[in-house]
Amino acid sequence: MSSDRRAYRYAQLTWPEVAERAGEDPVCVIPVATLEDHGYHLPIDTDVVIAETLAERAVERRAERALLLPTVTHGYTPHHMDFPGPITIDWKRFVDHLLDIGKSLLHHGFRRILFVNGHGSNVPLVDMAARLLMLERRDVTAATFWYLSTPESAELLARTRSSDSPGGMAHACELETSLYLAIRPELVQMDRAVREIPEWGSDTVWMDWNDGPLSVKGQWSGWTESGVIGDATVATVEKGRIWLDQAVKEVCQHIDEIARRPHRPGRDHHDGAMVAPRTREERT
């Protein structure tokens, strides 16, 4: 690898370069998303484009300590199949697919993995894959990331959003439309954007960027006619740029955290060895 450049795209490395980078113990950043309906105005690759953009821009800024893996394009989205376009992967097969990617990286000597997820229904499955990778190998740290999820980001969204809360930022909404406008504005058909927020009929069941405390999920078409849940009509490029910058900043922070985080391998207590608890004096 040339000393005057730092290649950060995993797929563009030669195999000797892969071995070299593995020896540097970088964070392998894997965007994960899905293809599904995003209203009349956004392409079905919205989740893919957002997750991929966040990961790419963050890894480019952290090229000395991170590698960008190819995007896992297809995810778990059976509830969207009433709309033409989505491609869904069986939940167990999806978890196994992520596991196989992770295990391949472990085989080559990588020990730090960060999944950058762009699709809500992937969340528990990506979390499961990360946990299973850490159980597979005790010297591994694997983590997941759902963008704009920190307290700082929540405060920023609350301060800068124009849509109703809850409901204005759920899917193909002010947030996702603004982000897509900031990334690929030529593909957004804003003249077809709509506002569609269901009547929740509940103080505990609702959808927004942070959902209500009681989760009730089913067919997406039971909640929306257009595929939108939220208000896409108030989306702007300016808001998208602000939120995109914050989300990339978050990914950079998480890369830094995973890069320096010590592994916690634990200890098997079946060997019969007893470790006496430390006294108060020893702890201080």
TIZA-727652 format. One record per residue (C-alpha): residue number from 1; x, y, z. Coordinates in nm, 3 decimals, decimal comma. Each point is the difference from the previous one (the first is absolute). Example, Ala and Ser with C-alpha at 12.3 -4.5 7.8 and 13.67 -1.06 7.14 Angstrom:
<rs>
+------+---------+---------+---------+
! miba !       x !       y !       z !
+------+---------+---------+---------+
!    1 !   1,230 !  -0,450 !   0,780 !
!    2 !   0,137 !   0,344 !  -0,066 !
+------+---------+---------+---------+
</rs>
This chain:
<rs>
+------+---------+---------+---------+
! miba !       x !       y !       z !
+------+---------+---------+---------+
!    1 !   0,000 !   0,000 !   0,000 !
!    2 !   0,138 !   0,340 !  -0,098 !
!    3 !   0,123 !   0,199 !   0,299 !
!    4 !  -0,152 !   0,320 !  -0,134 !
!    5 !  -0,359 !  -0,126 !   0,003 !
!    6 !  -0,228 !  -0,184 !   0,236 !
!    7 !  -0,240 !  -0,225 !  -0,186 !
!    8 !  -0,321 !  -0,040 !   0,196 !
!    9 !  -0,224 !  -0,199 !  -0,237 !
!   10 !   0,033 !  -0,365 !   0,094 !
!   11 !  -0,108 !  -0,129 !  -0,342 !
!   12 !   0,268 !   0,200 !  -0,181 !
!   13 !   0,292 !  -0,141 !   0,199 !
!   14 !   0,223 !  -0,276 !  -0,129 !
!   15 !   0,024 !  -0,306 !   0,221 !
!   16 !   0,344 !   0,099 !   0,135 !
!   17 !  -0,146 !   0,341 !   0,083 !
!   18 !  -0,288 !  -0,169 !   0,182 !
!   19 !   0,250 !  -0,191 !   0,210 !
!   20 !   0,192 !   0,320 !   0,072 !
!   21 !  -0,310 !   0,188 !   0,106 !
!   22 !  -0,115 !  -0,289 !   0,221 !
!   23 !   0,328 !   0,028 !   0,186 !
!   24 !  -0,081 !   0,363 !   0,078 !
!   25 !  -0,319 !  -0,104 !   0,184 !
!   26 !  -0,240 !   0,241 !  -0,175 !
!   27 !  -0,377 !   0,029 !   0,044 !
!   28 !  -0,185 !  -0,176 !  -0,282 !
!   29 !  -0,303 !   0,218 !  -0,076 !
!   30 !  -0,289 !  -0,180 !  -0,171 !
!   31 !  -0,302 !   0,197 !  -0,129 !
!   32 !  -0,321 !  -0,202 !   0,024 !
!   33 !  -0,335 !   0,097 !  -0,153 !
!   34 !  -0,286 !  -0,123 !  -0,219 !
!   35 !  -0,199 !   0,086 !  -0,312 !
!   36 !  -0,358 !   0,104 !   0,071 !
!   37 !  -0,271 !   0,253 !  -0,083 !
!   38 !   0,063 !   0,360 !   0,108 !
!   39 !  -0,310 !   0,179 !  -0,116 !
!   40 !  -0,070 !   0,139 !  -0,345 !
!   41 !   0,302 !   0,230 !   0,006 !
!   42 !   0,306 !  -0,197 !   0,118 !
!   43 !   0,181 !  -0,292 !  -0,165 !
!   44 !  -0,027 !  -0,341 !   0,162 !
!   45 !   0,375 !   0,013 !   0,075 !
!   46 !  -0,044 !   0,276 !   0,261 !
!   47 !   0,120 !  -0,206 !   0,296 !
!   48 !   0,294 !  -0,130 !  -0,204 !
!   49 !   0,112 !   0,344 !  -0,117 !
!   50 !  -0,021 !   0,152 !   0,348 !
!   51 !   0,182 !  -0,282 !   0,182 !
!   52 !   0,265 !  -0,025 !  -0,270 !
!   53 !   0,060 !   0,376 !  -0,007 !
!   54 !   0,035 !   0,025 !   0,378 !
!   55 !   0,244 !  -0,291 !   0,011 !
!   56 !   0,204 !   0,117 !  -0,297 !
!   57 !   0,040 !   0,359 !   0,116 !
!   58 !   0,090 !  -0,108 !   0,353 !
!   59 !   0,254 !  -0,262 !  -0,109 !
!   60 !   0,159 !   0,247 !  -0,240 !
!   61 !   0,058 !   0,228 !   0,301 !
!   62 !   0,134 !  -0,292 !   0,205 !
!   63 !   0,194 !  -0,180 !  -0,273 !
!   64 !   0,293 !  -0,066 !   0,232 !
!   65 !  -0,215 !  -0,208 !   0,234 !
!   66 !  -0,294 !  -0,129 !  -0,206 !
!   67 !  -0,088 !  -0,198 !  -0,311 !
!   68 !  -0,321 !   0,033 !  -0,201 !
!   69 !  -0,162 !  -0,331 !  -0,096 !
!   70 !  -0,246 !  -0,032 !  -0,291 !
!   71 !  -0,358 !   0,077 !   0,096 !
!   72 !  -0,239 !  -0,278 !   0,101 !
!   73 !  -0,279 !   0,123 !  -0,226 !
!   74 !  -0,284 !  -0,241 !   0,082 !
!   75 !  -0,150 !  -0,028 !   0,346 !
!   76 !  -0,311 !  -0,109 !   0,188 !
!   77 !  -0,317 !   0,172 !  -0,120 !
!   78 !  -0,293 !  -0,242 !  -0,049 !
!   79 !  -0,246 !   0,258 !   0,136 !
!   80 !   0,062 !   0,221 !  -0,306 !
!   81 !  -0,079 !  -0,264 !  -0,262 !
!   82 !  -0,347 !   0,141 !  -0,070 !
!   83 !   0,184 !   0,275 !  -0,191 !
!   84 !   0,181 !  -0,079 !  -0,326 !
!   85 !   0,377 !   0,007 !   0,033 !
!   86 !   0,123 !  -0,133 !   0,336 !
!   87 !   0,231 !  -0,300 !   0,016 !
!   88 !  -0,008 !  -0,181 !   0,332 !
!   89 !   0,232 !  -0,261 !   0,145 !
!   90 !  -0,121 !  -0,260 !   0,251 !
!   91 !   0,096 !   0,123 !   0,347 !
!   92 !   0,215 !  -0,302 !   0,089 !
!   93 !   0,167 !  -0,004 !  -0,340 !
!   94 !   0,073 !   0,372 !   0,037 !
!   95 !   0,162 !  -0,051 !   0,342 !
!   96 !   0,201 !  -0,292 !  -0,136 !
!   97 !   0,111 !   0,211 !  -0,297 !
!   98 !   0,133 !   0,269 !   0,232 !
!   99 !   0,163 !  -0,268 !   0,214 !
!  100 !   0,175 !  -0,150 !  -0,303 !
!  101 !   0,136 !   0,341 !  -0,097 !
!  102 !   0,123 !   0,057 !   0,354 !
!  103 !   0,151 !  -0,349 !   0,034 !
!  104 !   0,186 !   0,049 !  -0,326 !
!  105 !   0,151 !   0,320 !   0,137 !
!  106 !   0,095 !  -0,177 !   0,323 !
!  107 !   0,166 !  -0,277 !  -0,203 !
!  108 !   0,221 !   0,262 !  -0,168 !
!  109 !   0,106 !   0,149 !   0,332 !
!  110 !  -0,236 !   0,294 !   0,045 !
!  111 !  -0,137 !   0,047 !   0,353 !
!  112 !  -0,214 !   0,315 !  -0,008 !
!  113 !  -0,328 !   0,033 !  -0,190 !
!  114 !  -0,256 !   0,281 !  -0,015 !
!  115 !  -0,332 !  -0,050 !  -0,180 !
!  116 !  -0,149 !   0,330 !  -0,123 !
!  117 !  -0,368 !  -0,083 !  -0,039 !
!  118 !  -0,243 !   0,203 !  -0,208 !
!  119 !  -0,323 !  -0,199 !   0,041 !
!  120 !  -0,214 !  -0,015 !   0,313 !
!  121 !  -0,116 !  -0,361 !  -0,026 !
!  122 !   0,361 !  -0,114 !  -0,039 !
!  123 !   0,083 !   0,130 !   0,349 !
!  124 !  -0,063 !  -0,309 !   0,217 !
!  125 !   0,150 !  -0,231 !  -0,262 !
!  126 !   0,318 !   0,202 !  -0,049 !
!  127 !   0,031 !   0,023 !   0,378 !
!  128 !  -0,031 !  -0,378 !   0,021 !
!  129 !   0,269 !  -0,052 !  -0,265 !
!  130 !   0,239 !   0,231 !   0,184 !
!  131 !  -0,061 !  -0,179 !   0,328 !
!  132 !   0,049 !  -0,343 !  -0,156 !
!  133 !   0,331 !   0,109 !  -0,153 !
!  134 !   0,126 !   0,099 !   0,343 !
!  135 !  -0,111 !  -0,339 !   0,135 !
!  136 !   0,171 !  -0,170 !  -0,292 !
!  137 !   0,334 !   0,156 !   0,091 !
!  138 !   0,087 !   0,140 !   0,341 !
!  139 !   0,259 !   0,240 !  -0,142 !
!  140 !  -0,250 !   0,180 !  -0,225 !
!  141 !  -0,196 !   0,323 !   0,042 !
!  142 !  -0,307 !   0,036 !  -0,224 !
!  143 !  -0,252 !   0,283 !   0,026 !
!  144 !  -0,302 !   0,144 !  -0,181 !
!  145 !  -0,103 !   0,356 !  -0,075 !
!  146 !  -0,340 !   0,155 !  -0,074 !
!  147 !   0,074 !   0,350 !  -0,125 !
!  148 !  -0,103 !   0,321 !   0,175 !
!  149 !  -0,058 !  -0,195 !   0,320 !
!  150 !   0,217 !   0,187 !   0,252 !
!  151 !  -0,143 !   0,255 !   0,247 !
!  152 !   0,183 !   0,274 !  -0,191 !
!  153 !  -0,170 !  -0,106 !  -0,321 !
!  154 !  -0,342 !  -0,026 !   0,166 !
!  155 !   0,037 !   0,357 !   0,122 !
!  156 !   0,108 !   0,117 !  -0,346 !
!  157 !  -0,297 !  -0,168 !  -0,169 !
!  158 !  -0,244 !   0,141 !   0,255 !
!  159 !   0,139 !   0,350 !  -0,054 !
!  160 !   0,014 !  -0,003 !  -0,381 !
!  161 !  -0,293 !  -0,215 !  -0,114 !
!  162 !  -0,315 !   0,155 !  -0,144 !
!  163 !  -0,231 !  -0,304 !   0,004 !
!  164 !  -0,240 !  -0,105 !   0,274 !
!  165 !   0,129 !  -0,213 !   0,284 !
!  166 !  -0,070 !  -0,283 !   0,031 !
!  167 !  -0,058 !  -0,115 !  -0,353 !
!  168 !   0,174 !   0,246 !  -0,229 !
!  169 !   0,327 !  -0,195 !  -0,009 !
!  170 !  -0,070 !  -0,370 !  -0,043 !
!  171 !   0,051 !  -0,119 !  -0,359 !
!  172 !   0,055 !   0,176 !  -0,335 !
!  173 !  -0,057 !   0,303 !   0,217 !
!  174 !   0,150 !   0,342 !   0,070 !
!  175 !   0,322 !  -0,165 !   0,120 !
!  176 !   0,064 !  -0,261 !  -0,269 !
!  177 !  -0,114 !   0,231 !  -0,279 !
!  178 !   0,227 !   0,280 !   0,123 !
!  179 !   0,296 !  -0,239 !   0,024 !
!  180 !  -0,060 !  -0,130 !  -0,352 !
!  181 !  -0,031 !   0,358 !  -0,127 !
!  182 !   0,342 !   0,071 !   0,150 !
!  183 !   0,153 !  -0,306 !  -0,167 !
!  184 !  -0,171 !  -0,046 !  -0,339 !
!  185 !  -0,249 !   0,284 !  -0,050 !
!  186 !  -0,049 !  -0,081 !  -0,369 !
!  187 !  -0,177 !  -0,325 !   0,092 !
!  188 !  -0,255 !   0,153 !   0,239 !
!  189 !  -0,341 !   0,085 !  -0,148 !
!  190 !  -0,108 !   0,266 !   0,249 !
!  191 !  -0,309 !   0,084 !  -0,206 !
!  192 !  -0,131 !  -0,346 !   0,098 !
!  193 !   0,087 !   0,024 !   0,371 !
!  194 !  -0,292 !  -0,039 !   0,241 !
!  195 !  -0,084 !   0,037 !   0,367 !
!  196 !  -0,155 !  -0,314 !   0,143 !
!  197 !  -0,015 !  -0,055 !   0,375 !
!  198 !  -0,238 !  -0,266 !   0,134 !
!  199 !  -0,247 !   0,054 !   0,278 !
!  200 !   0,185 !  -0,184 !   0,272 !
!  201 !  -0,296 !  -0,032 !   0,235 !
!  202 !   0,242 !  -0,060 !   0,285 !
!  203 !   0,238 !   0,174 !   0,237 !
!  204 !   0,244 !  -0,291 !  -0,014 !
!  205 !  -0,014 !  -0,125 !  -0,361 !
!  206 !   0,145 !   0,237 !  -0,259 !
!  207 !   0,287 !   0,029 !  -0,245 !
!  208 !   0,263 !   0,269 !  -0,024 !
!  209 !   0,377 !  -0,008 !  -0,013 !
!  210 !  -0,031 !  -0,139 !   0,351 !
!  211 !  -0,313 !  -0,216 !   0,015 !
!  212 !  -0,253 !  -0,019 !   0,281 !
!  213 !   0,058 !  -0,223 !   0,302 !
!  214 !  -0,239 !  -0,270 !  -0,123 !
!  215 !   0,108 !  -0,157 !  -0,328 !
!  216 !  -0,284 !  -0,121 !  -0,223 !
!  217 !   0,122 !  -0,096 !  -0,346 !
!  218 !  -0,177 !  -0,166 !  -0,290 !
!  219 !  -0,063 !   0,068 !  -0,367 !
!  220 !   0,136 !   0,339 !  -0,102 !
!  221 !  -0,301 !   0,054 !  -0,227 !
!  222 !  -0,219 !  -0,012 !   0,311 !
!  223 !   0,152 !   0,331 !   0,110 !
!  224 !   0,046 !   0,188 !  -0,327 !
!  225 !  -0,137 !   0,025 !  -0,351 !
!  226 !   0,302 !   0,173 !  -0,157 !
!  227 !   0,274 !  -0,184 !   0,187 !
!  228 !   0,084 !   0,320 !   0,188 !
!  229 !  -0,040 !   0,034 !   0,373 !
!  230 !   0,091 !   0,358 !   0,075 !
!  231 !   0,014 !   0,330 !  -0,181 !
!  232 !   0,224 !  -0,005 !  -0,305 !
!  233 !  -0,130 !   0,334 !  -0,125 !
!  234 !   0,207 !   0,200 !   0,251 !
!  235 !   0,331 !  -0,165 !  -0,089 !
!  236 !   0,281 !   0,226 !  -0,121 !
!  237 !   0,357 !  -0,034 !  -0,122 !
!  238 !   0,117 !   0,235 !   0,276 !
!  239 !  -0,141 !  -0,217 !   0,279 !
!  240 !   0,133 !  -0,308 !  -0,174 !
!  241 !   0,354 !   0,138 !  -0,001 !
!  242 !  -0,019 !   0,085 !   0,371 !
!  243 !  -0,131 !  -0,344 !   0,095 !
!  244 !   0,238 !  -0,179 !  -0,236 !
!  245 !   0,301 !   0,177 !   0,154 !
!  246 !  -0,119 !  -0,097 !   0,349 !
!  247 !  -0,057 !  -0,364 !  -0,099 !
!  248 !   0,348 !  -0,026 !  -0,157 !
!  249 !   0,146 !   0,153 !   0,314 !
!  250 !  -0,174 !  -0,272 !   0,203 !
!  251 !   0,144 !  -0,277 !  -0,215 !
!  252 !   0,349 !   0,151 !   0,038 !
!  253 !  -0,046 !   0,006 !   0,377 !
!  254 !  -0,110 !  -0,363 !   0,001 !
!  255 !   0,297 !  -0,102 !  -0,215 !
!  256 !   0,229 !   0,172 !   0,251 !
!  257 !  -0,174 !  -0,179 !   0,287 !
!  258 !   0,025 !  -0,346 !  -0,158 !
!  259 !   0,361 !   0,061 !  -0,108 !
!  260 !   0,119 !   0,070 !   0,354 !
!  261 !  -0,240 !  -0,221 !   0,192 !
!  262 !   0,172 !  -0,288 !   0,181 !
!  263 !  -0,143 !  -0,344 !  -0,066 !
!  264 !  -0,184 !  -0,159 !   0,292 !
!  265 !   0,055 !  -0,375 !  -0,049 !
!  266 !  -0,136 !  -0,105 !   0,338 !
!  267 !   0,103 !  -0,325 !   0,169 !
!  268 !  -0,151 !  -0,347 !   0,004 !
!  269 !  -0,086 !  -0,081 !   0,362 !
!  270 !  -0,036 !  -0,373 !  -0,060 !
!  271 !   0,369 !  -0,068 !   0,061 !
!  272 !  -0,053 !  -0,019 !   0,375 !
!  273 !   0,235 !   0,284 !   0,078 !
!  274 !  -0,141 !   0,244 !   0,253 !
!  275 !   0,103 !   0,363 !  -0,014 !
!  276 !  -0,039 !   0,160 !   0,340 !
!  277 !  -0,178 !   0,338 !  -0,005 !
!  278 !   0,223 !   0,293 !   0,070 !
!  279 !  -0,019 !   0,164 !   0,341 !
!  280 !  -0,108 !   0,361 !   0,041 !
!  281 !   0,365 !   0,097 !   0,055 !
!  282 !   0,107 !  -0,175 !  -0,323 !
!  283 !  -0,273 !   0,172 !  -0,200 !
!  284 !   0,114 !   0,341 !   0,120 !
+------+---------+---------+---------+
</rs>
